[in-house]
C-alpha cells in the first residue's frame, strides 16, 4: 500500500516501523496504551455535562 511505503520514506517514522517490526511486545504495549486512550477519551468528564 502507498501508506505503508510512506511510513518508510520519512526517517522519523521508519525508525518506529523498524522497532515495531522487530519487537512485537513493544508494538503491543504502545498500541494497547493508545487504544485505551482513544476509547476512554472524554468519558466520564464531569465538566462536559
N, C-alpha and C positions, 0 to 999 in steps of 0.2 A: 504494500500500500504506500501511497505517496506520503501519508502522515508518518509511517514508520521510518521511511528514508529521511524525512525532515528531522526526526529526532537525532539521527546520526550526523546530520550536516552541521549542527550547532555544537561547538566543543563543550559548552557547559551542560548540554543535555546528553551528549554522547557519553560523558563520564557517568551520569546517573544510569543510563541504559546499560552500560557495561557492568556497573556494580549490581544492578538488579538481575541481570542475566547470569552473573556468576555466583550470586549469594541469594538463594531463594528465600532464606529466613529473613534477610533484610527487607526484601520486597514485601513479604507477607506482613511484617511488622509495620512498615511505613504505610502500606495500603490499608491495613485494618485501622490504624490510627486516623488516617484521612477519611475513611468511610464513616467511622464513628462521629467525627466532627461534622461531616455533611448531613448525616442522618439525624443529628440532635441539634443542629444549628437553630437557634431561636425557639426551641421547645421550652416550655415552662418558664418563659421570661415574663415575670410579673409586670414589668414596666411596659410591656406591649399590650396590656389589657386595659 
